[in-house]
């Protein structure tokens, strides 16, 4: 999940768009562009006409952000999100229309006095280029409600490096609305694009987030209130330009005065969709619960989300697009070691030094080849750390059973350190290498030496091998900080599979089950005490890879959107806490009744 916007723009928002008056065929004589678009075929749509939210397409957030280490979702938001606040319902002000209903309520859950809903298509639906259209209606926002429809880059890089595109958001502070002359929060809607830019790296903006909405006319002020009526939001997107608009009472209005240039490679990559309505936060004038004046409950309705081709461009991919790496050797940082695939810093990976106050560039020569990660620690008593991040999540599940991670390190014997990895779910695991102690084959004599950590040990009980983001991390050990300066270096980091992958797959079919719980819904279940993932396809379509919900030692996931006769093929991956090992089950099938 993403972090916050630094200035007055922020992130958690719901999706909306309507096809009112959209001409799908434009003059072929004119040159196509985002301002003179040639709209092609419908690539994908979500019409929200089912009995319930389709969890095969949408992930439902559950929590106030603290569950991912980002309380208030980085924006000081006041609500907690609950799947119970999202449903498919009849729209009370438009007869015959069913829509996604996201409802904000005055409801106490823990320390939060409000609840709402947030949905996203991460690892389920991703879009790259085209025209995205959302038909949506917002409630009376008053002060405090913050609806939005937006996109985040599928890259596991931290925000804002992955990119953020806000198709629409409402509920701005009064000061932000004043420039547009809006009489209320219900008349004012804006858009935004946020990327990492070197020029934005200034004191007070340590994330280097650059907002196109900053000191820019990026809004539409409606002549009549937008509350409880549908309008259409459109986002036109090519590899070089972006345009945002809203169709209000049959007239299309641009949200920016001119198209925006695509000024970051992050905006040329796939994105996933998000819909939500926050309560309070630093985007609004409601910093605390007493300042929320919006009538509650308040419901936002999304009639549909549709993606069309634009000038022959645009694609939609379903399911997790992370292909597993070949079971062999995967190079994280190496020049000469023969590998099946590898990361290259600056191309498909990045090297980060976390604490520049204690550590800078070092002068240690490489162990092999011409490249090395060399650092110089200069501040005794302070922590040090850094790591290598892949720009796209890596599926290293083939290395889990009997695999090892080999790396070379040159570091003084009296310095303790730890090695870790992390996944895109924000799980991490660390292995300690105490000072003056031989561990995992590492000889501590201050010279270049090799360590070999079993992959199953390095992953631990939580890290998902099929979605690795931080492929190698090093840091000081808490409570054992260095007492003198030193130089250290790392080189030749390679994941190596062990044995025959097929024979390493462990099966515990008795620990898993599926059952049909409705005409369109199937429940997957594992009777394990650790994490579990389910991987499934419907009628041979794109594979879904989803982390299940763990409660009281039972993992469950309910998938919807199916019908009688659909053939579901599935496997599970789960952590066997008794044997301290990951388990991949054999493929099975289920036919919907």
Buried (B, 14 or more C-beta within 10 A) or exposed (E): BBBBBBBBBBBBBBBBBBBBEBEEEBEEEEEBBBEEBBBBEBBBBBBBEBBBBBBBBBBBBBBBBBBBEBBBBBBBBBBBBBBEBBBBBEBEEBEEBBBBBBBBBBBEBEEBBBBBBBBBBBBBBBBBBBBBBBBBBBBBBBBBBBBBBBBBBBBBBBBBBBBBBBBBBBBBBEEBBEEBEBEBBBBBBBBBBBBBBEEBEEEEBEBBBBBBBBEEBBBBBBEEBBBBBBBBBBBBBBEEBBBBBBBBEEEBBBBBEEBBEBBBEBBBBBBBBBBBBBBBBBBBBBBEBEEBBBEBBBBBBBBBBBBBBBBEBBBBBBBBBBEBBEBBBBBBBBBEBEBEEBBEBEEEBBBEBBBEEBBEEBEBEBBBEEEBBBBBBBBEEBBBBBBBBBBBBBBBBBBBBBBBBBBBBBBBBEBBBBBBBBBBBBBBBBBBBBBEEBBBEBEBEBEBBBBEBBBBEBBBBBBBBBBBBBBBBBBBBEEBBBEEEBBBBBBBBBBBBBEEBEEBBBEBEEBBBBEBEEEBBBBBBBBBBBBBBBBBBBEEEEBBBBBBBBEEEBBBBBBBBBEEEBEBBBBBBBBBEEEEBBBBBEEBEBEBE
